[in-house]
């Protein structure tokens, strides 16, 4: 049982920092393939342009909110692991919480990439 606890701590110790590091824009941006513009409808000859700054600000707010949620989930998982008896098997709730943390980290990474 001790090995399971060590495995879970190792997963948390590696997963949370890796998720946060994935948010940092230190890696060079990949070149995007040019997209073929879609045909515009005749009804809207000039669709309204969306300000890229607004999109970036919205993404930044969403990333901050998700990082706070990720931190809260990781803290809750840590507390659950600490109070779990070493004789018991990991609960299904703990496994689901780790899946939720992983999903949130992937969402943050995809938003950070743009």
C-alpha positions as CSV (number, residue, x, y, z in Angstrom):
1,X,0.0,0.0,0.0
2,X,2.9,2.3,0.7
3,X,4.0,1.9,-2.9
4,X,0.6,3.1,-4.1
5,X,0.9,6.1,-1.9
6,X,4.4,6.9,-3.2
7,X,3.1,6.4,-6.8
8,X,0.3,8.9,-6.2
9,X,2.6,11.4,-4.6
10,X,5.0,11.1,-7.5
11,X,2.2,11.5,-9.9
12,X,1.1,14.7,-8.2
13,X,4.6,16.0,-7.8
14,X,5.3,15.6,-11.5
15,X,1.8,16.3,-12.9
16,X,1.0,19.6,-11.3
17,X,4.3,21.3,-12.1
18,X,4.2,19.8,-15.6
19,X,0.7,21.3,-16.1
20,X,1.8,24.7,-14.9
21,X,5.0,24.6,-17.0
22,X,2.9,23.7,-20.1
23,X,1.2,27.1,-19.6
24,X,4.4,29.1,-19.9
25,X,5.0,30.5,-23.4
26,X,8.7,29.5,-23.3
27,X,8.5,27.1,-26.3
28,X,8.7,28.8,-29.7
29,X,5.3,28.9,-31.5
30,X,4.8,26.4,-34.3
31,X,4.2,27.8,-37.7
32,X,0.6,27.4,-38.6
33,X,-0.5,26.3,-42.0
34,X,-2.4,29.0,-43.9
35,X,-6.0,28.3,-43.9
36,X,-8.2,28.6,-46.9
37,X,-10.8,31.2,-46.3
38,X,-14.4,30.0,-46.4
39,X,-16.8,31.5,-48.9
40,X,-18.7,34.3,-47.3
41,X,-22.4,34.5,-47.5
42,X,-23.9,37.1,-49.7
43,X,-26.0,38.4,-46.8
44,X,-22.9,39.5,-44.9
45,X,-20.3,41.0,-47.3
46,X,-18.2,42.4,-44.4
47,X,-18.6,40.3,-41.2
48,X,-17.6,42.2,-38.0
49,X,-14.0,41.8,-37.1
50,X,-13.2,40.5,-33.6
51,X,-10.4,42.4,-31.8
52,X,-7.6,39.9,-31.2
53,X,-6.8,41.7,-27.9
54,X,-10.2,40.9,-26.6
55,X,-9.8,37.2,-27.5
56,X,-6.4,37.1,-25.8
57,X,-7.7,38.9,-22.6
58,X,-10.6,36.4,-22.5
59,X,-8.2,33.5,-22.9
60,X,-6.0,34.9,-20.1
61,X,-8.9,35.2,-17.7
62,X,-10.0,31.7,-18.5
63,X,-6.5,30.3,-18.0
64,X,-6.2,32.1,-14.6
65,X,-9.5,30.7,-13.5
66,X,-8.6,27.2,-14.6
67,X,-5.2,27.3,-12.9
68,X,-6.9,28.3,-9.7
69,X,-9.3,25.4,-10.1
70,X,-6.4,23.1,-10.9
71,X,-4.6,24.1,-7.7
72,X,-7.8,23.6,-5.6
73,X,-8.3,20.2,-7.1
74,X,-4.7,19.2,-6.5
75,X,-4.9,20.4,-2.9
76,X,-8.1,18.5,-2.4
77,X,-6.6,15.3,-3.8
78,X,-3.5,15.7,-1.6
79,X,-5.7,16.1,1.5
80,X,-7.7,12.9,0.5
81,X,-4.5,11.0,0.0
82,X,-3.2,12.1,3.4
83,X,-6.3,11.0,5.2
84,X,-6.7,7.7,3.3
85,X,-5.7,4.6,5.3
86,X,-2.7,2.8,3.8
87,X,-4.6,-0.5,4.0
88,X,-7.4,0.7,1.7
89,X,-7.3,0.8,-2.1
90,X,-7.5,4.2,-3.7
91,X,-11.1,5.2,-3.9
92,X,-13.0,5.8,-7.1
93,X,-13.5,9.4,-6.2
94,X,-9.7,9.9,-6.0
95,X,-9.3,8.4,-9.4
96,X,-12.0,10.6,-10.9
97,X,-10.4,13.6,-9.3
98,X,-7.1,12.8,-10.9
99,X,-8.9,12.4,-14.3
100,X,-10.6,15.8,-13.8
101,X,-7.2,17.4,-13.0
102,X,-5.7,15.9,-16.1
103,X,-8.6,17.1,-18.3
104,X,-8.3,20.6,-16.8
105,X,-4.5,20.7,-17.4
106,X,-5.0,19.7,-21.0
107,X,-7.6,22.4,-21.4
108,X,-5.2,25.0,-19.9
109,X,-2.4,23.8,-22.2
110,X,-4.6,24.1,-25.3
111,X,-5.7,27.6,-24.4
112,X,-2.1,28.6,-23.7
113,X,-1.1,27.4,-27.2
114,X,-3.8,29.6,-28.7
